[in-house]
Amino acid sequence: DEIVEFLAHPDPGVRKEAAEALVDEEPDEELLAALLGAAENDSDPAVRGAAWQSLSEYWEEPGVAAKLRDRMADPSASPLERAGAAIAVASNELTPAVEAVLRELYDREETRPQAMRAMWRTFDQRFSPIFSKHLQDPIRPVQNEAITGVGYLGMVYESRHLEQMFDDPDLRERALFAYALCC
């Protein structure tokens, strides 16, 4: 309940963090209404994107999957919104159309981390080369998604690269988690 209140905070950074904190929460009607409200009406595209992503758990609710698909495919929507919706859609289905949007979002530097998150959430091995390519990426959010992707896709052959990250205090926790997942 307290996190939902932060969706109305005047600072868009706080609203975005609140929406991100609601990812994978147990669905309920009040939370669904709050997330849909933020996804459709917030003034900040990053907040809208985070809210769309958090709607993944509501896929089975009437109308939610269609709204997510529509926002993901809408070229007039902000890239961050589309990326948030793409994460939610890819977590529930991977069609050629979804894959095309993921690759399009990956090609944009602005949405590459979100596209990579959507890719590893599919558990589809076709995306493995992307994660290998970015394990040493200088852009930390991209590198973080690459590390996580290696774990979730079980890319054991990349475990030696993860081991090298154990001494980096900024990467250690994520690298250990990914290492445990893939090994």
N, C-alpha and C positions, 0 to 999 in steps of 0.2 A: 504494500500500500504506500509506503514512504517513497519507494522508487517511482511509482506512478505519479506521485505529486511533483517530482522533479521534471516530468515531461512538460510542465507548465512554467518552469523556471525562466526568468528573463535572459539568462546567459545561454546561448545556443550550444556551447561546449558542455554545459551541465545537462542540457536536454539530450544531447547526443550520447553522453555517457550513460544516462538513465535508459535510453532506448537500447543501447548495447548490453546493459546489465540484464535486460529482460529477455535476451536470447536464451532459448531452451528452458524457459520457465513453464511450469505446469499451466496449461491453458485455463482461463476462466473468462466469463462474459465481460466483466469490468475491464480486465486487462486487454481483451480483444478490442473493445471500444476505444480505450485510450491509445493503443498502438495504431489502430486504423485512423483515428483522429490526427495523430502526429504524422503518420505516413502521407495522408492526403492533404493536410492543411498547414503543417509547420512552415514557417517562413524560411528556414535554412535547409538547403538541399542535403547537407551531411546528416542532419537530424532525420529528414524524411528517409534517406537511404538506410540509416540504422533501424528505423522503425519498420521499414519494409522487410529488412533481414529478420527482425525479431518475429515477424508474422509467420515464419516457417512452421512453427508448432501448430498453427491454426489452419494448415493446409486442408484439412477435412471439413472445416466449417463452411457452411453454404456461402458461395461467392468469393471466398478468400483466394483460392487458387486462381480463379479467373482474373481477379484484380492484380495478383502478383504477376501472372503471365503478361497481362496487358501493360503494366508499368515497365516490365523488363524489355518488352518489345517496342515501346513507344520512343521513337527517335527524337521527339520534342521534349521528353523528360530530361532532367539533368543527368549527366553521366553517373553521379554518385547515387542518385535515386535508382537508376536502372541497375547499377551494380548491387545495391542492397536487395532489390527484388530478385536479381539473378542468383544471389546466394540462396535465397529462400526457395526459389524454383528448382535450382540444381540439386538442392538437398532432398528434393522429393521426386524429381524426374529428370532424366537426361535424354532429350530428343535431339535430332539433328539441328532443329531451330535453336534450342537452348545452347547446344555446343557452339553454334555460330555466334551467338551473342557473347558467350564467354570468351571466345577468341577475339572478338571485336573489342571487348572491354580490356582484355589482356594487352592488346596492342596500344592502348592509351596509357601513358605513364600515370595519369591521374587516378585511374581505376585498376591498375595492374594488381595491387595487393588484394583488392576485393575479388577480382576475377580469379586469382590464384586460390583464395579461400573457397570460392564456389567450386573450383576444380577439384580440390582435395576432398571436399565434402561429397563428391560423387563417387569416390573410391574407384574411379575409372583409370586403369593403367595407361591409357593413351596419353594422359597428361604428364606422365612421369618425366619425360625429357625436359619439360618446363621447370620442374623443381630442381633437377640436377643443375640446370643452367644458372640458377639464381642462388645457390648455396653460399656463394661468396659475394653476393650483390652488395654494392656500397650503400644502397638505399635500404635502411633497416626494416621498414615494414614489408618490403618485398622479400628480403632475406628471411624474416620471421615466418612468412607464409611458406617459403621454400622449405625451411626446416620442419615445420609442422606437416607439410605435404609429404615429405620423405617418410615421416613416421606413419601417417595414416594410410599411405599407399604401400607400406611394407617394403620400402626400397632398401633392402639389406645391403646391397652393393654400395650404398652411400654412407653406411655406418661409420666408415673411417673418417669421413669429413665431419660427421657429427662429433666424434671423439675429440677432434681438434678444437671444438668449440667449448669443451667442458671447462677450460681455464678462463674463458671470457665471462666475467660476472654478468654482463648484459645478455648473454646467450645461453648460459649454463642450464638454467631451469628448462627452457624450451628444448634445448638439444638433448638433455637427459630424458625428457618425456618422449621425444621423437625416437630416440635410440631404443628406449624400452618398447615402444610400439612396434618398431620395425624389426627388432631382434628377438 
